[in-house]
Amino acid sequence: MKNLLILTMIIAITTIPIYSTDVNGRFLVITNNGINYTVRLQLNTNTGIDDLGGATIVFNFNKDNLSFPSSPQSGVDYTYHNFSGGTYSVGTVTRPLTDQIWLNIELNTDNGGTVVSAAPSWTDVVTINFTTLIPSGNANLIWQTSDGNWFIFDGDNATLWDNGTFTNENTTPLPVELTSFTSNVISDRVQLNWQTKTEVNNYGFEIERASLSASPLPVWEKIGFVNGNGNSNSPKDYLFVDKNFIGGSKFNYRLKQID
C-alpha cells in the first residue's frame, strides 16, 4: 500500500483598487459686450486628488465672428492662471489653424504638478481675449476632444486622463451692458435714471411698472419708451419720469431692452 501525501496551498489575493481619472471642461464667459469677448477655460476631475501633467487642449472658434491673432501674446491675448511656471514650463497659446486654438502645457517634474479640483468646483486654466467682429454672430467655442493632437496626461506624464463632459459655448454678444439703474421720488413723481457702458444695435428701452399691492403676482405694464444710442463704446445716461400713478402706492420698475 502506498502512502499518498496531499499538499494544500492557500493563496491570499490582495485586491488593489484601479481607477481612472475623468476630466471635464467648460468655457466661462467673462466679458461679452459686442466689442470684446473674453472667456476663461476651466477643468475639473472626478477625483480631486490628481495633478495635471503635460497637455495639449484644442478648441475651435468662429473666425468670422471673433478675431484672435495668429501669434498671440501672453498677458495681452491670453493669461494663464495655473499650469504655467514653477514645475511647469511657461504655458503658451497657439493658433495653428485659422479657426483653432491650442493650449500647450508641459510638466517638467513628474508627479509635481497642480492638483485639479473635484467636480462641482473648477480650476482656472487660461483666459482668452477675443475681439468681436460681428456683434450679432455666435462664438461657436467647441472643444476638439477627438482631435489627434488632443491629450491630457496625469502628473506622471504617462497616464492619459479620460475625457468626461466638455461643454461648448455658443453665446452671442449682449446688446447692452448696464452699469446702473436707480430711482428717486421727487414730489409726486418718480425719476428713473440708468446708465449703459456699451451698446450694440440698441433701439431703445421700454419702461415697465408693476404695483406691489397686486396679488398673487405683479402685473407689469408698459408706461413709456426711451430711444437708445444704437452702437456706443462710451457711457450713456438715460432718464424717465413717471407721474401717472394708478393702482397702488408702491411700485416696481424694470427695463426691457429692444435691439
Residue frames relative to the residue before (quaternion, step in Angstrom):
aa qw qx qy qz dx dy dz
M 1.0000 0.0000 0.0000 0.0000 0.00 0.00 0.00
K 0.2798 -0.7712 0.5540 0.1414 3.53 -0.89 0.99
N 0.3758 -0.6993 0.5603 0.2362 3.53 -1.08 0.77
L 0.2090 -0.7839 0.5774 0.0918 3.59 -0.91 0.93
L 0.1678 -0.7935 0.5812 0.0667 3.54 -0.64 1.13
I 0.1085 -0.7972 0.5936 0.0195 3.52 -0.67 1.12
L 0.1520 -0.7898 0.5917 0.0549 3.54 -0.74 1.10
T 0.1612 -0.7796 0.6004 0.0757 3.56 -0.92 0.92
M 0.1239 -0.7949 0.5924 0.0426 3.55 -0.83 1.03
I 0.1740 -0.7744 0.6038 0.0735 3.51 -0.86 1.02
I 0.1134 -0.7998 0.5888 0.0264 3.56 -0.69 1.10
A 0.2355 -0.7642 0.5872 0.1252 3.53 -0.75 1.05
I 0.1542 -0.7931 0.5866 0.0565 3.55 -0.76 1.06
T 0.1851 -0.7821 0.5896 0.0804 3.53 -0.74 1.11
T 0.2993 -0.7623 0.5507 0.1612 3.55 -0.76 1.05
I 0.1522 -0.7814 0.6028 0.0545 3.55 -0.73 1.13
P 0.3817 -0.7419 0.4926 0.2475 3.60 -0.54 1.07
I 0.0898 -0.7716 0.6288 0.0329 3.55 -0.99 0.90
Y 0.0489 0.8045 -0.5882 0.0662 3.55 -0.69 1.04
S 0.3051 -0.7243 0.5831 0.2058 3.51 -1.26 0.43
T 0.3955 -0.7014 0.5414 0.2421 3.54 -1.20 0.56
D 0.1782 -0.7611 0.6176 0.0863 3.55 -0.84 1.06
V 0.1413 -0.7934 0.5890 0.0610 3.57 -0.86 0.97
N 0.1502 -0.7826 0.6022 0.0491 3.55 -1.04 0.90
G 0.1141 -0.8101 0.5725 0.0538 3.57 -1.18 0.50
R 0.0068 -0.7824 0.6225 0.0165 3.53 -1.25 0.46
F 0.3693 -0.6633 0.5969 0.2594 3.54 -1.40 0.28
L 0.1327 -0.7727 0.6168 0.0706 3.59 -0.87 0.95
V 0.3084 -0.7706 0.5309 0.1708 3.58 -0.52 1.20
I 0.2017 -0.7981 0.5626 0.0764 3.59 -0.73 1.13
T 0.7925 0.0228 0.0216 0.6090 3.58 0.91 -0.95
N 0.1164 0.7783 -0.6041 0.1256 3.55 -0.89 0.97
N 0.2357 0.8208 -0.4791 0.2028 3.57 0.34 1.25
G 0.6385 -0.5442 0.3278 0.4344 3.57 1.22 0.32
I 0.7157 0.3574 -0.2314 0.5536 3.57 1.30 -0.16
N 0.7799 0.1118 -0.0353 0.6148 3.54 0.93 -1.02
Y 0.0828 -0.7752 0.6258 0.0256 3.54 -1.04 0.86
T 0.0233 0.8237 -0.5590 0.0921 3.56 -0.32 1.30
V 0.0239 -0.8000 0.5991 -0.0213 3.56 -0.86 1.01
R 0.2488 -0.7386 0.6068 0.1561 3.54 -1.23 0.60
L 0.2821 -0.7571 0.5696 0.1507 3.56 -0.81 1.04
Q 0.0510 -0.8154 0.5755 -0.0359 3.55 -0.82 1.06
L 0.1635 -0.7719 0.6090 0.0813 3.55 -1.23 0.63
N 0.0600 0.7469 -0.6596 -0.0588 3.51 -1.37 0.29
T 0.2974 -0.7498 0.5636 0.1780 3.58 -1.28 0.22
N 0.5788 -0.5853 0.4385 0.3608 3.53 -1.32 0.15
T 0.6942 0.4779 -0.2722 0.4643 3.61 1.25 -0.18
G 0.2089 -0.8086 0.5208 0.1772 3.58 0.88 -0.93
I 0.6774 0.4693 -0.2957 0.4832 3.61 1.25 0.24
D 0.6408 0.5560 -0.3097 0.4295 3.58 1.27 -0.16
D 0.3300 -0.7383 0.5566 0.1903 3.54 -1.02 0.85
L 0.4849 -0.6790 0.4845 0.2626 3.52 -1.16 0.73
G 0.2587 -0.7556 0.5853 0.1400 3.55 -0.99 0.92
G 0.7899 -0.2225 0.2013 0.5348 3.55 -1.04 -0.76
A 0.0365 0.8087 -0.5842 0.0581 3.57 -1.06 0.69
T 0.0664 -0.7092 0.6943 0.1030 3.48 -1.37 0.49
I 0.0724 -0.8097 0.5817 -0.0264 3.54 -0.43 1.28
V 0.1405 -0.8339 0.5338 -0.0040 3.55 -0.60 1.21
F 0.1306 0.7722 -0.6199 0.0492 3.57 -1.06 0.76
N 0.3716 -0.7161 0.5528 0.2087 3.54 -1.26 0.54
F 0.1063 -0.7680 0.6263 0.0819 3.55 -1.28 0.41
N 0.5580 -0.6038 0.4513 0.3469 3.56 -1.26 0.37
K 0.2662 -0.8139 0.5012 0.1246 3.57 -0.16 1.31
D 0.6076 0.5535 -0.3618 0.4400 3.60 1.19 -0.32
N 0.7591 0.3657 -0.1892 0.5042 3.57 1.13 -0.64
L 0.7691 0.2466 -0.1354 0.5738 3.58 1.21 -0.55
S 0.2370 -0.7601 0.5905 0.1322 3.55 -1.15 0.71
F 0.0699 0.7589 -0.6442 0.0653 3.54 -1.08 0.90
P 0.4918 -0.7102 0.4081 0.2954 3.62 -0.71 1.02
S 0.5574 -0.6164 0.4466 0.3317 3.56 -1.17 0.61
S 0.7580 0.2009 -0.1356 0.6055 3.60 1.20 -0.49
P 0.1108 -0.8517 0.5094 0.0530 3.60 0.41 1.22
Q 0.2962 -0.7657 0.5550 0.1340 3.54 -1.12 0.80
S 0.4887 -0.6614 0.4923 0.2853 3.55 -0.97 0.94
G 0.7864 0.2890 -0.2380 0.4913 3.56 -0.97 0.89
V 0.7176 0.3546 -0.2295 0.5538 3.55 1.28 -0.24
D 0.8038 0.2328 -0.0944 0.5392 3.55 0.67 -1.16
Y 0.7960 0.0116 -0.0133 0.6051 3.59 1.21 -0.39
T 0.1013 -0.7728 0.6239 0.0566 3.54 -1.28 0.49
Y 0.2941 -0.7454 0.5737 0.1693 3.58 -0.77 1.06
H 0.2459 -0.7630 0.5838 0.1283 3.55 -1.12 0.80
N 0.7735 0.0493 -0.0218 0.6315 3.59 1.22 -0.52
F 0.7925 0.3578 -0.2344 0.4348 3.57 -1.37 0.15
S 0.6660 0.4229 -0.3138 0.5283 3.57 1.12 0.68
G 0.8001 0.1762 -0.1682 0.5482 3.56 -0.65 1.14
G 0.6984 0.4155 -0.3372 0.4752 3.57 -1.24 0.25
T 0.8099 -0.1273 0.1296 0.5577 3.58 -0.62 -1.12
Y 0.6459 0.4709 -0.3123 0.5133 3.57 1.32 -0.11
S 0.4987 -0.5560 0.5452 0.3807 3.52 -1.30 0.30
V 0.6346 -0.5066 0.3932 0.4313 3.58 -1.24 0.24
G 0.3988 -0.7372 0.4964 0.2261 3.58 -0.64 1.12
T 0.1288 -0.7972 0.5867 0.0613 3.55 -1.04 0.74
V 0.2272 -0.7152 0.6390 0.1692 3.53 -1.36 0.31
T 0.0287 -0.8066 0.5901 -0.0180 3.57 -0.79 1.02
R 0.2641 -0.7456 0.5935 0.1485 3.52 -1.31 0.40
P 0.0998 -0.8506 0.5143 0.0437 3.62 0.26 1.22
L 0.7570 0.2106 -0.1327 0.6041 3.57 1.22 -0.53
T 0.6545 -0.5503 0.3425 0.3892 3.58 -1.15 0.52
D 0.7850 0.2654 -0.1421 0.5414 3.59 1.13 -0.59
Q 0.6706 0.4888 -0.2839 0.4804 3.60 1.20 0.39
I 0.1285 -0.7814 0.6092 0.0410 3.55 -1.10 0.85
W 0.1801 -0.7700 0.6054 0.0907 3.57 -1.07 0.85
L 0.2153 -0.6999 0.6619 0.1602 3.52 -1.19 0.72
N 0.1230 -0.8183 0.5612 0.0166 3.58 -0.64 1.16
I 0.0227 0.8097 -0.5779 0.1000 3.57 -0.47 1.31
E 0.0077 -0.8040 0.5940 -0.0274 3.59 -0.92 0.92
L 0.2057 -0.7715 0.5950 0.0920 3.56 -0.71 1.15
N 0.2715 -0.8060 0.5115 0.1226 3.57 -0.64 1.13
T 0.7452 0.3159 -0.1816 0.5584 3.61 1.20 -0.46
D 0.3874 -0.7461 0.4872 0.2366 3.59 -0.35 1.21
N 0.8501 0.0696 -0.1033 0.5117 3.54 -1.03 0.98
G 0.6104 0.5329 -0.3672 0.4567 3.55 1.12 0.65
G 0.4448 0.7242 -0.4241 0.3129 3.55 1.20 0.53
T 0.6617 -0.4878 0.4001 0.4051 3.54 -1.37 -0.21
V 0.4173 -0.7057 0.5202 0.2392 3.57 -0.88 1.00
V 0.3246 -0.7447 0.5559 0.1763 3.56 -0.97 0.91
S 0.5570 -0.6563 0.4076 0.3047 3.56 -0.88 1.00
A 0.4534 -0.6489 0.5374 0.2909 3.53 -1.25 0.54
A 0.5485 -0.5823 0.4799 0.3602 3.57 -1.12 0.66
P 0.5727 -0.1275 -0.8072 -0.0652 1.62 -2.11 1.37
S 0.4623 0.6604 -0.4736 0.3548 3.64 1.19 0.15
W 0.2598 -0.7687 0.5692 0.1332 3.56 -1.27 0.39
T 0.2685 -0.7297 0.6062 0.1674 3.55 -1.24 0.60
D 0.4066 -0.7149 0.5163 0.2388 3.58 -0.78 1.03
V 0.2127 -0.7648 0.5958 0.1217 3.56 -1.03 0.84
V 0.7756 -0.2259 0.2200 0.5468 3.56 0.48 -1.20
T 0.2861 -0.7198 0.6030 0.1909 3.56 -1.23 0.57
I 0.1734 -0.7887 0.5874 0.0535 3.56 -0.87 1.05
N 0.1925 -0.7937 0.5719 0.0769 3.58 -0.86 1.03
F 0.0873 -0.7852 0.6129 0.0122 3.57 -0.56 1.22
T 0.2958 -0.6775 0.6272 0.2453 3.52 -1.40 0.20
T 0.3919 -0.7334 0.5070 0.2269 3.58 -0.81 0.99
L 0.2496 -0.7749 0.5677 0.1223 3.56 -0.84 1.02
I 0.7862 0.1092 -0.0294 0.6076 3.56 0.96 -0.94
P 0.3668 -0.7824 0.4557 0.2136 3.62 -0.23 1.24
S 0.7104 0.4498 -0.2674 0.4707 3.59 1.05 -0.66
G 0.5715 0.6280 -0.3706 0.3764 3.61 1.26 -0.10
N 0.5151 -0.6342 0.4884 0.3065 3.54 -1.33 0.31
A 0.5310 -0.6438 0.4574 0.3072 3.54 -1.20 0.62
N 0.0764 -0.8444 0.5223 0.0914 3.60 1.03 -0.83
L 0.1967 0.7605 -0.5837 0.2056 3.59 0.68 1.11
I 0.0357 0.8264 -0.5511 0.1093 3.57 -0.41 1.27
W 0.3885 -0.7093 0.5442 0.2231 3.58 -0.74 1.09
Q 0.2202 -0.7746 0.5818 0.1143 3.58 -0.98 0.88
T 0.0171 -0.8605 0.5088 -0.0188 3.57 0.65 1.17
S 0.6956 0.4551 -0.2747 0.4833 3.59 1.17 -0.49
D 0.4223 0.7033 -0.4654 0.3324 3.59 1.27 0.06
G 0.5411 -0.6611 0.4200 0.3060 3.58 -0.96 0.84
N 0.6634 0.4984 -0.3045 0.4678 3.58 1.23 -0.35
W 0.5425 0.6359 -0.3872 0.3890 3.59 1.30 -0.21
F 0.2798 0.7240 -0.6167 0.1314 3.55 -1.06 0.83
I 0.0677 -0.7555 0.6502 0.0444 3.53 -1.20 0.68
F 0.1677 -0.8119 0.5559 0.0608 3.58 -0.47 1.23
D 0.5323 -0.5589 0.5329 0.3469 3.49 -1.36 0.43
G 0.7130 -0.4763 0.3138 0.4079 3.56 -1.30 0.19
D 0.5991 0.5539 -0.3733 0.4416 3.58 1.24 -0.22
N 0.3756 -0.7586 0.4475 0.2885 3.56 1.38 -0.10
A 0.6685 0.4772 -0.3013 0.4844 3.58 1.21 0.47
T 0.7323 0.3953 -0.2124 0.5122 3.59 1.12 -0.69
L 0.3278 -0.7586 0.5334 0.1806 3.54 -0.69 1.10
W 0.3773 -0.6864 0.5682 0.2524 3.55 -1.06 0.72
D 0.4515 -0.6694 0.5221 0.2747 3.55 -1.18 0.67
N 0.4405 -0.6871 0.5111 0.2694 3.57 -0.99 0.84
G 0.2146 -0.7724 0.5883 0.1055 3.54 -0.81 1.05
T 0.7745 -0.2608 0.2374 0.5252 3.56 -0.66 -1.15
F 0.0315 -0.7758 0.6301 -0.0152 3.55 -0.73 1.12
T 0.2144 -0.8250 0.5182 0.0700 3.55 -0.38 1.31
N 0.3399 -0.7500 0.5374 0.1819 3.58 -0.72 1.10
E 0.2642 -0.7521 0.5838 0.1539 3.57 -1.28 0.33
N 0.0108 0.8256 -0.5612 0.0577 3.56 -0.74 1.06
T 0.2192 0.8131 -0.5115 0.1709 3.57 1.03 0.78
T 0.2905 -0.6910 0.6234 0.2223 3.51 -1.38 0.31
P 0.6271 -0.5587 0.3682 0.3987 3.61 -1.09 0.52
L 0.5032 -0.6292 0.4999 0.3177 3.56 -1.13 0.66
P 0.4652 -0.6961 0.4590 0.2972 3.62 -0.86 0.85
V 0.8053 0.0899 -0.0292 0.5853 3.59 1.12 -0.63
E 0.1823 -0.7413 0.6353 0.1162 3.55 -1.07 0.83
L 0.1757 -0.8205 0.5417 0.0506 3.57 -0.26 1.35
T 0.2071 -0.8061 0.5447 0.1031 3.61 -0.83 0.96
S 0.8118 -0.0249 0.0180 0.5832 3.63 1.12 -0.50
F 0.0086 0.7598 -0.6501 0.0049 3.54 -1.29 0.53
T 0.1021 0.8224 -0.5420 0.1396 3.60 -0.28 1.28
S 0.1963 -0.7654 0.6002 0.1244 3.56 -1.33 0.30
N 0.0731 -0.7703 0.6325 0.0346 3.55 -1.22 0.63
V 0.3151 -0.7222 0.5841 0.1948 3.57 -1.04 0.86
I 0.0105 -0.7877 0.6140 -0.0494 3.56 -0.70 1.15
S 0.8047 -0.1463 0.0327 0.5745 3.54 -0.27 1.33
D 0.7837 -0.2693 0.2147 0.5170 3.61 -0.59 -1.10
R 0.6324 0.5133 -0.3322 0.4756 3.57 1.20 0.50
V 0.2674 -0.7173 0.6141 0.1920 3.55 -1.31 0.38
Q 0.1680 -0.7869 0.5897 0.0702 3.54 -0.77 1.10
L 0.1708 -0.7821 0.5960 0.0617 3.55 -0.77 1.11
N 0.0323 -0.7848 0.6188 -0.0065 3.57 -0.93 0.95
W 0.1026 0.7797 -0.6158 0.0484 3.56 -1.02 0.77
Q 0.1998 -0.7756 0.5926 0.0860 3.52 -1.26 0.54
T 0.2078 -0.7533 0.6104 0.1295 3.55 -1.11 0.77
K 0.4110 -0.6927 0.5369 0.2511 3.56 -1.16 0.63
T 0.7780 -0.0414 0.0530 0.6247 3.55 1.01 -0.91
E 0.1111 -0.7816 0.6099 0.0691 3.56 -1.24 0.45
V 0.0686 -0.7685 0.6356 0.0279 3.54 -1.12 0.76
N 0.8407 -0.0991 0.0266 0.5317 3.59 -0.61 1.18
N 0.2955 0.7811 -0.5009 0.2273 3.58 1.00 0.78
Y 0.2632 -0.7809 0.5529 0.1232 3.56 -0.47 1.27
G 0.7128 -0.4111 0.2707 0.4996 3.57 0.97 -0.79
F 0.4668 -0.6681 0.5164 0.2627 3.53 -1.40 -0.12
E 0.2395 -0.6999 0.6508 0.1707 3.53 -1.06 0.82
I 0.2495 -0.7527 0.5911 0.1476 3.57 -0.95 0.90
E 0.0826 -0.8068 0.5849 0.0036 3.56 -0.78 1.05
R 0.1311 -0.7908 0.5968 0.0348 3.55 -1.16 0.76
A 0.0382 -0.7778 0.6271 0.0185 3.55 -1.18 0.69
S 0.4301 -0.6922 0.5192 0.2575 3.57 -1.02 0.83
L 0.4491 -0.6957 0.4942 0.2647 3.58 -0.95 0.90
S 0.6345 0.5370 -0.3344 0.4441 3.59 1.22 -0.33
A 0.4626 0.6837 -0.4467 0.3451 3.58 1.27 -0.11
S 0.0692 -0.7969 0.6001 0.0021 3.58 -1.06 0.77
P 0.5694 -0.2213 -0.7916 -0.0143 1.49 -2.01 1.56
L 0.7633 0.2652 -0.1521 0.5691 3.61 1.21 -0.47
P 0.5431 -0.6191 0.4417 0.3559 3.61 -1.05 0.62
V 0.2765 -0.7363 0.5980 0.1542 3.53 -1.14 0.76
W 0.2497 -0.7930 0.5424 0.1207 3.54 -0.55 1.20
E 0.0341 -0.7881 0.6146 -0.0012 3.55 -1.05 0.87
K 0.4815 -0.6568 0.5020 0.2913 3.54 -1.10 0.76
I 0.0771 -0.8195 0.5677 0.0177 3.58 -0.83 1.00
G 0.8247 -0.0441 0.0257 0.5632 3.59 1.23 -0.06
F 0.2119 -0.7553 0.6065 0.1296 3.53 -1.37 0.14
V 0.0893 -0.7724 0.6279 0.0357 3.56 -1.09 0.86
N 0.4608 -0.6978 0.4790 0.2671 3.56 -0.83 1.00
G 0.3809 -0.7125 0.5461 0.2216 3.55 -1.15 0.72
N 0.5343 -0.6382 0.4614 0.3073 3.57 -1.33 -0.04
G 0.5672 -0.6233 0.3927 0.3683 3.60 1.15 0.45
N 0.7487 -0.2621 0.2493 0.5555 3.57 -0.36 -1.30
S 0.1224 0.8015 -0.5705 0.1309 3.56 -0.80 1.02
N 0.2325 -0.7636 0.5887 0.1274 3.57 -1.11 0.78
S 0.6880 0.4434 -0.2659 0.5092 3.59 1.29 0.00
P 0.6431 -0.5381 0.3695 0.4004 3.61 -1.16 0.47
K 0.0833 -0.7767 0.6237 0.0286 3.56 -1.08 0.85
D 0.2536 -0.7830 0.5570 0.1109 3.56 -0.92 1.01
Y 0.1146 -0.7954 0.5944 0.0312 3.56 -1.06 0.85
L 0.1101 -0.7886 0.6047 0.0195 3.54 -1.21 0.67
F 0.0816 0.7617 -0.6414 0.0426 3.53 -1.11 0.79
V 0.1799 -0.7833 0.5895 0.0810 3.58 -0.97 0.92
D 0.1710 -0.7767 0.6027 0.0647 3.55 -0.81 1.11
K 0.0326 0.8254 -0.5601 0.0620 3.60 -0.63 1.12
N 0.6344 0.5058 -0.3324 0.4808 3.58 1.26 0.19
F 0.0154 0.8295 -0.5555 0.0557 3.58 0.12 1.31
I 0.1217 0.7737 -0.6067 0.1360 3.53 -0.61 1.20
G 0.8160 0.3032 -0.2044 0.4478 3.57 -0.99 0.85
G 0.8283 -0.0551 0.0146 0.5574 3.61 1.13 0.40
S 0.4278 -0.6926 0.5203 0.2579 3.51 -1.37 -0.02
K 0.7369 0.2787 -0.1933 0.5847 3.57 1.31 -0.20
F 0.0402 -0.8358 0.5460 -0.0416 3.55 -0.80 1.02
N 0.2897 -0.6826 0.6355 0.2150 3.52 -1.38 0.41
Y 0.1533 -0.7702 0.6125 0.0904 3.53 -1.19 0.63
R 0.0316 0.7829 -0.6213 0.0103 3.54 -1.20 0.60
L 0.3694 -0.7163 0.5532 0.2107 3.53 -1.31 0.46
K 0.1320 -0.7420 0.6497 0.0997 3.55 -1.17 0.70
Q 0.2287 -0.7952 0.5512 0.1076 3.55 -0.46 1.24
I 0.1252 -0.7883 0.6011 0.0390 3.58 -0.97 0.90
D 0.1492 -0.7951 0.5814 0.0861 3.59 -0.73 1.02
